[in-house]
Amino acid sequence: MVTSEVVPARTIKTYSMTFLGGEVAVVAVVGDGDTDLDLEVYDAFGNLVASDHGPTDTAVVRFFPLFTQVYTVKVINHGYVHNRFSLGNN
């Protein structure tokens, strides 16, 4: 899945994604360069399983789900203007 969206200033966009157990899961976000974007992934129980909190608007996480479940993916905009980004996963 690849989607392009806008995350407003100082807000969070949330997505639900299913990842298969026993396979490497990858999620990536690439922004327009205007603000810092962070990426977080939570399991079905609300536990943080992967994150990228770098200083740019490009973030990639990889993790290994033990079983198939729906994960919550958050794209966090720390800036004071919107950021147009692309989000993709395997």
KOLGU-4560 file (N, C-alpha, C; in nm, 3 decimals, padded with zeros to 5 digits):
<recs>
<n_xx: 00.083 n_yy: -00.117 n_zz: 00.000 ca_xx: 00.000 ca_yy: 00.000 ca_zz: 00.000 c_xx: 00.088 c_yy: 00.124 c_zz: 00.000 mol: A seq: 1 type: MET>
<n_xx: 00.056 n_yy: 00.220 n_zz: -00.084 ca_xx: 00.119 ca_yy: 00.351 ca_zz: -00.083 c_xx: 00.009 c_yy: 00.455 c_zz: -00.089 mol: A seq: 2 type: VAL>
<n_xx: 00.016 n_yy: 00.553 n_zz: 00.000 ca_xx: -00.082 ca_yy: 00.660 ca_zz: 00.003 c_xx: -00.011 c_yy: 00.793 c_zz: 00.015 mol: A seq: 3 type: THR>
<n_xx: -00.068 n_yy: 00.896 n_zz: -00.043 ca_xx: -00.016 ca_yy: 01.032 ca_zz: -00.029 c_xx: -00.123 c_yy: 01.116 c_zz: 00.039 mol: A seq: 4 type: SER>
<n_xx: -00.082 n_yy: 01.186 n_zz: 00.144 ca_xx: -00.177 ca_yy: 01.266 ca_zz: 00.222 c_xx: -00.107 c_yy: 01.388 c_zz: 00.279 mol: A seq: 5 type: GLU>
<n_xx: -00.184 n_yy: 01.470 n_zz: 00.347 ca_xx: -00.132 ca_yy: 01.586 ca_zz: 00.417 c_xx: -00.161 c_yy: 01.569 c_zz: 00.565 mol: A seq: 6 type: VAL>
<n_xx: -00.060 n_yy: 01.590 n_zz: 00.647 ca_xx: -00.081 ca_yy: 01.592 ca_zz: 00.791 c_xx: -00.068 c_yy: 01.738 c_zz: 00.835 mol: A seq: 7 type: VAL>
<n_xx: -00.175 n_yy: 01.792 n_zz: 00.895 ca_xx: -00.172 ca_yy: 01.932 ca_zz: 00.939 c_xx: -00.064 c_yy: 01.955 c_zz: 01.046 mol: A seq: 8 type: PRO>
<n_xx: -00.033 n_yy: 02.081 n_zz: 01.067 ca_xx: 00.067 ca_yy: 02.118 ca_zz: 01.167 c_xx: 00.030 c_yy: 02.065 c_zz: 01.305 mol: A seq: 9 type: ALA>
<n_xx: 00.131 n_yy: 02.013 n_zz: 01.375 ca_xx: 00.117 ca_yy: 01.969 ca_zz: 01.515 c_xx: 00.007 c_yy: 01.866 c_zz: 01.537 mol: A seq: 10 type: ARG>
<n_xx: -00.012 n_yy: 01.775 n_zz: 01.440 ca_xx: -00.115 ca_yy: 01.672 ca_zz: 01.453 c_xx: -00.059 c_yy: 01.535 c_zz: 01.418 mol: A seq: 11 type: THR>
<n_xx: -00.143 n_yy: 01.434 n_zz: 01.434 ca_xx: -00.107 ca_yy: 01.295 ca_zz: 01.408 c_xx: -00.209 c_yy: 01.235 c_zz: 01.313 mol: A seq: 12 type: ILE>
<n_xx: -00.161 n_yy: 01.167 n_zz: 01.209 ca_xx: -00.246 ca_yy: 01.087 ca_zz: 01.119 c_xx: -00.231 c_yy: 00.943 c_zz: 01.163 mol: A seq: 13 type: LYS>
<n_xx: -00.343 n_yy: 00.870 n_zz: 01.172 ca_xx: -00.341 ca_yy: 00.733 ca_zz: 01.220 c_xx: -00.397 c_yy: 00.640 c_zz: 01.114 mol: A seq: 14 type: THR>
<n_xx: -00.333 n_yy: 00.524 n_zz: 01.097 ca_xx: -00.372 ca_yy: 00.425 ca_zz: 00.998 c_xx: -00.376 c_yy: 00.288 c_zz: 01.064 mol: A seq: 15 type: TYR>
<n_xx: -00.461 n_yy: 00.200 n_zz: 01.013 ca_xx: -00.463 ca_yy: 00.060 ca_zz: 01.054 c_xx: -00.406 c_yy: -00.024 c_zz: 00.941 mol: A seq: 16 type: SER>
<n_xx: -00.310 n_yy: -00.108 n_zz: 00.974 ca_xx: -00.246 ca_yy: -00.194 ca_zz: 00.875 c_xx: -00.231 c_yy: -00.335 c_zz: 00.932 mol: A seq: 17 type: MET>
<n_xx: -00.259 n_yy: -00.434 n_zz: 00.849 ca_xx: -00.243 ca_yy: -00.573 ca_zz: 00.890 c_xx: -00.107 c_yy: -00.623 c_zz: 00.841 mol: A seq: 18 type: THR>
<n_xx: -00.031 n_yy: -00.683 n_zz: 00.934 ca_xx: 00.096 ca_yy: -00.744 ca_zz: 00.899 c_xx: 00.091 c_yy: -00.891 c_zz: 00.936 mol: A seq: 19 type: PHE>
<n_xx: 00.152 n_yy: -00.973 n_zz: 00.854 ca_xx: 00.149 ca_yy: -01.118 ca_zz: 00.872 c_xx: 00.255 c_yy: -01.164 c_zz: 00.970 mol: A seq: 20 type: LEU>
<n_xx: 00.216 n_yy: -01.257 n_zz: 01.057 ca_xx: 00.310 ca_yy: -01.316 ca_zz: 01.150 c_xx: 00.417 c_yy: -01.395 c_zz: 01.076 mol: A seq: 21 type: GLY>
<n_xx: 00.539 n_yy: -01.388 n_zz: 01.127 ca_xx: 00.650 ca_yy: -01.463 ca_zz: 01.069 c_xx: 00.714 c_yy: -01.398 c_zz: 00.948 mol: A seq: 22 type: GLY>
<n_xx: 00.670 n_yy: -01.278 n_zz: 00.911 ca_xx: 00.729 ca_yy: -01.206 ca_zz: 00.798 c_xx: 00.774 c_yy: -01.068 c_zz: 00.843 mol: A seq: 23 type: GLU>
<n_xx: 00.884 n_yy: -01.021 n_zz: 00.788 ca_xx: 00.933 ca_yy: -00.887 ca_zz: 00.821 c_xx: 00.831 c_yy: -00.783 c_zz: 00.773 mol: A seq: 24 type: VAL>
<n_xx: 00.800 n_yy: -00.688 n_zz: 00.858 ca_xx: 00.709 ca_yy: -00.579 ca_zz: 00.825 c_xx: 00.790 c_yy: -00.451 c_zz: 00.811 mol: A seq: 25 type: ALA>
<n_xx: 00.759 n_yy: -00.373 n_zz: 00.707 ca_xx: 00.829 ca_yy: -00.247 ca_zz: 00.681 c_xx: 00.726 c_yy: -00.138 c_zz: 00.657 mol: A seq: 26 type: VAL>
<n_xx: 00.746 n_yy: -00.023 n_zz: 00.720 ca_xx: 00.664 ca_yy: 00.095 ca_zz: 00.698 c_xx: 00.759 c_yy: 00.212 c_zz: 00.676 mol: A seq: 27 type: VAL>
<n_xx: 00.728 n_yy: 00.295 n_zz: 00.576 ca_xx: 00.813 ca_yy: 00.411 ca_zz: 00.547 c_xx: 00.727 c_yy: 00.533 c_zz: 00.519 mol: A seq: 28 type: ALA>
<n_xx: 00.776 n_yy: 00.649 n_zz: 00.560 ca_xx: 00.712 ca_yy: 00.776 ca_zz: 00.531 c_xx: 00.817 c_yy: 00.871 c_zz: 00.474 mol: A seq: 29 type: VAL>
<n_xx: 00.779 n_yy: 00.945 n_zz: 00.370 ca_xx: 00.865 ca_yy: 01.046 ca_zz: 00.310 c_xx: 00.783 c_yy: 01.173 c_zz: 00.294 mol: A seq: 30 type: VAL>
<n_xx: 00.826 n_yy: 01.280 n_zz: 00.360 ca_xx: 00.752 ca_yy: 01.405 ca_zz: 00.356 c_xx: 00.805 c_yy: 01.501 c_zz: 00.251 mol: A seq: 31 type: GLY>
<n_xx: 00.747 n_yy: 01.621 n_zz: 00.252 ca_xx: 00.781 ca_yy: 01.722 ca_zz: 00.152 c_xx: 00.899 c_yy: 01.810 c_zz: 00.193 mol: A seq: 32 type: ASP>
<n_xx: 00.956 n_yy: 01.788 n_zz: 00.311 ca_xx: 01.073 ca_yy: 01.862 ca_zz: 00.356 c_xx: 01.041 c_yy: 01.981 c_zz: 00.445 mol: A seq: 33 type: GLY>
<n_xx: 00.913 n_yy: 02.008 n_zz: 00.470 ca_xx: 00.877 ca_yy: 02.128 ca_zz: 00.545 c_xx: 00.886 c_yy: 02.114 c_zz: 00.697 mol: A seq: 34 type: ASP>
<n_xx: 00.865 n_yy: 01.992 n_zz: 00.749 ca_xx: 00.863 ca_yy: 01.973 ca_zz: 00.895 c_xx: 00.925 c_yy: 01.839 c_zz: 00.931 mol: A seq: 35 type: THR>
<n_xx: 00.944 n_yy: 01.818 n_zz: 01.060 ca_xx: 00.990 ca_yy: 01.690 ca_zz: 01.113 c_xx: 00.870 c_yy: 01.597 c_zz: 01.127 mol: A seq: 36 type: ASP>
<n_xx: 00.878 n_yy: 01.480 n_zz: 01.063 ca_xx: 00.776 ca_yy: 01.376 ca_zz: 01.079 c_xx: 00.836 c_yy: 01.257 c_zz: 01.152 mol: A seq: 37 type: LEU>
<n_xx: 00.763 n_yy: 01.203 n_zz: 01.246 ca_xx: 00.804 ca_yy: 01.080 ca_zz: 01.313 c_xx: 00.703 c_yy: 00.971 c_zz: 01.281 mol: A seq: 38 type: ASP>
<n_xx: 00.748 n_yy: 00.847 n_zz: 01.298 ca_xx: 00.668 ca_yy: 00.729 ca_zz: 01.264 c_xx: 00.667 c_yy: 00.635 c_zz: 01.383 mol: A seq: 39 type: LEU>
<n_xx: 00.547 n_yy: 00.591 n_zz: 01.423 ca_xx: 00.532 ca_yy: 00.495 ca_zz: 01.532 c_xx: 00.436 c_yy: 00.385 c_zz: 01.492 mol: A seq: 40 type: GLU>
<n_xx: 00.464 n_yy: 00.262 n_zz: 01.538 ca_xx: 00.377 ca_yy: 00.147 ca_zz: 01.510 c_xx: 00.344 c_yy: 00.079 c_zz: 01.642 mol: A seq: 41 type: VAL>
<n_xx: 00.213 n_yy: 00.056 n_zz: 01.663 ca_xx: 00.163 ca_yy: -00.007 ca_zz: 01.785 c_xx: 00.091 c_yy: -00.137 c_zz: 01.750 mol: A seq: 42 type: TYR>
<n_xx: 00.107 n_yy: -00.238 n_zz: 01.835 ca_xx: 00.036 ca_yy: -00.364 ca_zz: 01.811 c_xx: -00.108 c_yy: -00.354 c_zz: 01.857 mol: A seq: 43 type: ASP>
<n_xx: -00.181 n_yy: -00.462 n_zz: 01.844 ca_xx: -00.324 ca_yy: -00.464 ca_zz: 01.877 c_xx: -00.351 c_yy: -00.441 c_zz: 02.025 mol: A seq: 44 type: ALA>
<n_xx: -00.247 n_yy: -00.454 n_zz: 02.108 ca_xx: -00.261 ca_yy: -00.435 ca_zz: 02.252 c_xx: -00.217 c_yy: -00.296 c_zz: 02.297 mol: A seq: 45 type: PHE>
<n_xx: -00.178 n_yy: -00.212 n_zz: 02.200 ca_xx: -00.134 ca_yy: -00.076 ca_zz: 02.231 c_xx: 00.012 c_yy: -00.062 c_zz: 02.265 mol: A seq: 46 type: GLY>
<n_xx: 00.090 n_yy: -00.169 n_zz: 02.245 ca_xx: 00.233 ca_yy: -00.163 ca_zz: 02.274 c_xx: 00.309 c_yy: -00.105 c_zz: 02.155 mol: A seq: 47 type: ASN>
<n_xx: 00.400 n_yy: -00.012 n_zz: 02.182 ca_xx: 00.486 ca_yy: 00.042 ca_zz: 02.078 c_xx: 00.583 c_yy: -00.067 c_zz: 02.035 mol: A seq: 48 type: LEU>
<n_xx: 00.582 n_yy: -00.104 n_zz: 01.906 ca_xx: 00.669 ca_yy: -00.213 ca_zz: 01.858 c_xx: 00.780 c_yy: -00.163 c_zz: 01.767 mol: A seq: 49 type: VAL>
<n_xx: 00.765 n_yy: -00.042 n_zz: 01.711 ca_xx: 00.870 ca_yy: 00.015 ca_zz: 01.626 c_xx: 00.848 c_yy: 00.165 c_zz: 01.615 mol: A seq: 50 type: ALA>
<n_xx: 00.959 n_yy: 00.240 n_zz: 01.603 ca_xx: 00.947 ca_yy: 00.384 ca_zz: 01.586 c_xx: 01.072 c_yy: 00.440 c_zz: 01.520 mol: A seq: 51 type: SER>
<n_xx: 01.055 n_yy: 00.554 n_zz: 01.456 ca_xx: 01.165 ca_yy: 00.630 ca_zz: 01.399 c_xx: 01.138 c_yy: 00.775 c_zz: 01.435 mol: A seq: 52 type: ASP>
<n_xx: 01.219 n_yy: 00.828 n_zz: 01.526 ca_xx: 01.203 ca_yy: 00.965 ca_zz: 01.574 c_xx: 01.321 c_yy: 01.051 c_zz: 01.531 mol: A seq: 53 type: HIS>
<n_xx: 01.363 n_yy: 01.038 n_zz: 01.408 ca_xx: 01.475 ca_yy: 01.116 ca_zz: 01.358 c_xx: 01.438 c_yy: 01.262 c_zz: 01.337 mol: A seq: 54 type: GLY>
<n_xx: 01.537 n_yy: 01.346 n_zz: 01.302 ca_xx: 01.514 ca_yy: 01.491 ca_zz: 01.289 c_xx: 01.461 c_yy: 01.535 c_zz: 01.153 mol: A seq: 55 type: PRO>
<n_xx: 01.429 n_yy: 01.440 n_zz: 01.064 ca_xx: 01.385 ca_yy: 01.475 ca_zz: 00.929 c_xx: 01.240 c_yy: 01.430 c_zz: 00.906 mol: A seq: 56 type: THR>
<n_xx: 01.194 n_yy: 01.444 n_zz: 00.783 ca_xx: 01.059 ca_yy: 01.395 ca_zz: 00.752 c_xx: 01.064 c_yy: 01.268 c_zz: 00.668 mol: A seq: 57 type: ASP>
<n_xx: 01.172 n_yy: 01.195 n_zz: 00.680 ca_xx: 01.184 ca_yy: 01.061 ca_zz: 00.622 c_xx: 01.205 c_yy: 00.963 c_zz: 00.737 mol: A seq: 58 type: THR>
<n_xx: 01.121 n_yy: 00.859 n_zz: 00.743 ca_xx: 01.131 ca_yy: 00.762 ca_zz: 00.851 c_xx: 01.098 c_yy: 00.623 c_zz: 00.798 mol: A seq: 59 type: ALA>
<n_xx: 01.172 n_yy: 00.523 n_zz: 00.849 ca_xx: 01.150 ca_yy: 00.384 ca_zz: 00.811 c_xx: 01.158 c_yy: 00.298 c_zz: 00.936 mol: A seq: 60 type: VAL>
<n_xx: 01.063 n_yy: 00.206 n_zz: 00.951 ca_xx: 01.070 ca_yy: 00.109 ca_zz: 01.061 c_xx: 01.058 c_yy: -00.032 c_zz: 01.003 mol: A seq: 61 type: VAL>
<n_xx: 01.125 n_yy: -00.125 n_zz: 01.069 ca_xx: 01.117 ca_yy: -00.268 ca_zz: 01.036 c_xx: 01.096 c_yy: -00.343 c_zz: 01.166 mol: A seq: 62 type: ARG>
<n_xx: 01.006 n_yy: -00.441 n_zz: 01.162 ca_xx: 00.984 ca_yy: -00.524 ca_zz: 01.280 c_xx: 00.935 c_yy: -00.661 c_zz: 01.235 mol: A seq: 63 type: PHE>
<n_xx: 00.931 n_yy: -00.754 n_zz: 01.328 ca_xx: 00.899 ca_yy: -00.894 ca_zz: 01.297 c_xx: 00.778 c_yy: -00.937 c_zz: 01.381 mol: A seq: 64 type: PHE>
<n_xx: 00.656 n_yy: -00.930 n_zz: 01.325 ca_xx: 00.537 ca_yy: -00.972 ca_zz: 01.400 c_xx: 00.541 c_yy: -01.122 c_zz: 01.430 mol: A seq: 65 type: PRO>
<n_xx: 00.506 n_yy: -01.159 n_zz: 01.550 ca_xx: 00.502 ca_yy: -01.301 ca_zz: 01.586 c_xx: 00.378 c_yy: -01.368 c_zz: 01.531 mol: A seq: 66 type: LEU>
<n_xx: 00.269 n_yy: -01.291 n_zz: 01.516 ca_xx: 00.146 ca_yy: -01.345 ca_zz: 01.459 c_xx: 00.075 c_yy: -01.234 c_zz: 01.381 mol: A seq: 67 type: PHE>
<n_xx: -00.015 n_yy: -01.273 n_zz: 01.295 ca_xx: -00.089 ca_yy: -01.178 ca_zz: 01.212 c_xx: -00.184 c_yy: -01.097 c_zz: 01.300 mol: A seq: 68 type: THR>
<n_xx: -00.179 n_yy: -00.966 n_zz: 01.284 ca_xx: -00.269 ca_yy: -00.878 ca_zz: 01.357 c_xx: -00.273 c_yy: -00.741 c_zz: 01.291 mol: A seq: 69 type: GLN>
<n_xx: -00.370 n_yy: -00.661 n_zz: 01.334 ca_xx: -00.383 ca_yy: -00.524 ca_zz: 01.285 c_xx: -00.298 c_yy: -00.434 c_zz: 01.375 mol: A seq: 70 type: VAL>
<n_xx: -00.215 n_yy: -00.352 n_zz: 01.312 ca_xx: -00.129 ca_yy: -00.258 ca_zz: 01.381 c_xx: -00.177 c_yy: -00.116 c_zz: 01.357 mol: A seq: 71 type: TYR>
<n_xx: -00.152 n_yy: -00.028 n_zz: 01.451 ca_xx: -00.182 ca_yy: 00.114 ca_zz: 01.437 c_xx: -00.053 c_yy: 00.185 c_zz: 01.401 mol: A seq: 72 type: THR>
<n_xx: -00.055 n_yy: 00.258 n_zz: 01.290 ca_xx: 00.061 ca_yy: 00.333 ca_zz: 01.243 c_xx: 00.030 c_yy: 00.481 c_zz: 01.258 mol: A seq: 73 type: VAL>
<n_xx: 00.121 n_yy: 00.554 n_zz: 01.321 ca_xx: 00.102 ca_yy: 00.697 ca_zz: 01.343 c_xx: 00.210 c_yy: 00.776 c_zz: 01.272 mol: A seq: 74 type: LYS>
<n_xx: 00.168 n_yy: 00.877 n_zz: 01.195 ca_xx: 00.259 ca_yy: 00.974 ca_zz: 01.135 c_xx: 00.239 c_yy: 01.103 c_zz: 01.214 mol: A seq: 75 type: VAL>
<n_xx: 00.346 n_yy: 01.149 n_zz: 01.279 ca_xx: 00.337 ca_yy: 01.261 ca_zz: 01.372 c_xx: 00.410 c_yy: 01.382 c_zz: 01.311 mol: A seq: 76 type: ILE>
<n_xx: 00.337 n_yy: 01.492 n_zz: 01.298 ca_xx: 00.396 ca_yy: 01.616 ca_zz: 01.246 c_xx: 00.430 c_yy: 01.707 c_zz: 01.363 mol: A seq: 77 type: ASN>
<n_xx: 00.559 n_yy: 01.734 n_zz: 01.381 ca_xx: 00.604 ca_yy: 01.821 ca_zz: 01.490 c_xx: 00.615 c_yy: 01.967 c_zz: 01.448 mol: A seq: 78 type: HIS>
<n_xx: 00.592 n_yy: 01.996 n_zz: 01.322 ca_xx: 00.612 ca_yy: 02.131 ca_zz: 01.271 c_xx: 00.490 c_yy: 02.221 c_zz: 01.286 mol: A seq: 79 type: GLY>
<n_xx: 00.511 n_yy: 02.347 n_zz: 01.250 ca_xx: 00.406 ca_yy: 02.449 ca_zz: 01.261 c_xx: 00.339 c_yy: 02.478 c_zz: 01.127 mol: A seq: 80 type: TYR>
<n_xx: 00.367 n_yy: 02.394 n_zz: 01.026 ca_xx: 00.298 ca_yy: 02.400 ca_zz: 00.898 c_xx: 00.264 c_yy: 02.257 c_zz: 00.858 mol: A seq: 81 type: VAL>
<n_xx: 00.175 n_yy: 02.240 n_zz: 00.761 ca_xx: 00.138 ca_yy: 02.106 ca_zz: 00.716 c_xx: 00.254 c_yy: 02.041 c_zz: 00.640 mol: A seq: 82 type: HIS>
<n_xx: 00.246 n_yy: 01.911 n_zz: 00.624 ca_xx: 00.348 ca_yy: 01.836 ca_zz: 00.549 c_xx: 00.276 c_yy: 01.736 c_zz: 00.459 mol: A seq: 83 type: ASN>
<n_xx: 00.303 n_yy: 01.743 n_zz: 00.331 ca_xx: 00.248 ca_yy: 01.646 ca_zz: 00.236 c_xx: 00.346 c_yy: 01.528 c_zz: 00.232 mol: A seq: 84 type: ARG>
<n_xx: 00.296 n_yy: 01.407 n_zz: 00.255 ca_xx: 00.384 ca_yy: 01.291 ca_zz: 00.267 c_xx: 00.328 c_yy: 01.172 c_zz: 00.190 mol: A seq: 85 type: PHE>
<n_xx: 00.416 n_yy: 01.077 n_zz: 00.166 ca_xx: 00.378 ca_yy: 00.946 ca_zz: 00.112 c_xx: 00.409 c_yy: 00.844 c_zz: 00.219 mol: A seq: 86 type: SER>
<n_xx: 00.316 n_yy: 00.750 n_zz: 00.236 ca_xx: 00.331 ca_yy: 00.643 ca_zz: 00.334 c_xx: 00.319 c_yy: 00.511 c_zz: 00.260 mol: A seq: 87 type: LEU>
<n_xx: 00.412 n_yy: 00.421 n_zz: 00.285 ca_xx: 00.407 ca_yy: 00.291 ca_zz: 00.218 c_xx: 00.442 c_yy: 00.179 c_zz: 00.315 mol: A seq: 88 type: GLY>
<n_xx: 00.394 n_yy: 00.060 n_zz: 00.282 ca_xx: 00.426 ca_yy: -00.059 ca_zz: 00.362 c_xx: 00.428 c_yy: -00.181 c_zz: 00.272 mol: A seq: 89 type: ASN>
<n_xx: 00.488 n_yy: -00.289 n_zz: 00.323 ca_xx: 00.493 ca_yy: -00.413 ca_zz: 00.244 c_xx: 00.373 c_yy: -00.501 c_zz: 00.268 mol: A seq: 90 type: ASN>
</recs>
